[in-house]
Amino acid sequence: MSDIQELTKTIVAFRDTRDWKKFHNPKDVALSMVLEAGEVMEHFQWKSQKEIDEYIKTNKDDIGEELADVLYWVLLLSNDLGIDIKAATERKIVKNGEKYPVEKSKGVATKYNKLS
């Protein structure tokens, strides 16, 4: 069993032990995922790059907890929808590699449809 599968199993057990699945329809789980991503963003809002660099040094644990919340919802939603998130991620990396070939995209932040 992969680390992702084990973590998903732990998350599902956590949820199911509390009888919360009845509240976890795809819309609300996706909404929770976005809300948690917003909490990650709050750590960096209104800070300069210098302030961010300093902030990270003393707040890694808090940022990590918010990232873990996002991952929790990603794994739960992919499990509930029957999506192999590892395989989906691997396919997406291949697809992105085709959209962003190294020779056109290296060192630039240009969207794939604007690369020349």
N, C-alpha and C positions, 0 to 999 in steps of 0.2 A: 504494500500500500504506500502511495506517495505521501509526502509531507502535506500536500494540498488536500488529498483525500482524508488523511487523518485529522487535519484541522477542521475540515468540513464536517466530519463525523462528530467531532467535539462540539462544534457550534450547533449542529442539529440536535444533539442530545441536550445541550443547555436549553435550547428553545423548547424542545418537546417535554422535558421534565417539568417545565413551568406551564405547560398547556397553552402556549402562546401561538401555535401554528394557526389557530382560527382567526387571529388578527393579522396574519402575514400574507395578505393577498399581494400579487405582483406590484400593483400600484403603490401600496403603502410601503412595501419593502424598498422599491426604487426611490420613493420619496425620502425614506429614512437614509438611504445611501447618499443622496444629494445633500441632505441636511448635515450629515456628518462631514462630507467634503467641504461644506461651507465652514464648519468648525475648524478644519485644517487651515483654510484660507484666512480665518481671523487671526491666526498667529502671525501672519505676515502683512496684514492690512496696515496701510499708512506708515510703513517703515521703509527707510532707504536701504540700499544694499548693505551699507556698513552696519546699520542698526539690526538688520536681519542676521548678518554674520555673528554679531554679538549675542543676539537673542537665542539663536540656535544653541550656542555653547551652554546656556543655563536652562534651556527649556526642552531639551531633546525628549525627555520622558513624556512630557505633556503632549508634544507633537506626535510622538510614537503612539500614544493612546488614541489620539484622534485618527491616525492612519489605520490603527487596528480596528477601530469602529467602522471605517469605510470598508476594509477588507472583510469584516464580519458580514456586512450586508451583501457584498459582492458574492461571497461564497454561499451565503444562504439563498440568494436569488437564483444563482446558477444551479444550485442543487434542486430547488423547488421547481425550476423550469426544465430540469433534465439536460442541462448544458454542461458538457465537460469543459470547464473553464481553462484547464491546462491546454487542451487541444485547440480550443477557440483562440487562445492567446498565441499559440504557435502558428496557427493559420493566419492570424492578423499580422504577425511579424513578417511572414513571407509576403503577404499582400502589401504591407507598408514598404517592404524592400523593393517591390516592383514599382510602387508609386514614387518612391524617393531613392532612385539609384545614387550610389555614392558619388559617381562622377558629376552628377548635377546638383546634389544636395549638400555635399560636405561643406560644413562651415557657414551655411546660409539658413535663414529661417523662412524661406519662401515656401508658400503652399505648393503642393504637388502640381496643381493645374497652371501654375505660373512659372514653373521651372523651364529654362530654355536649354 
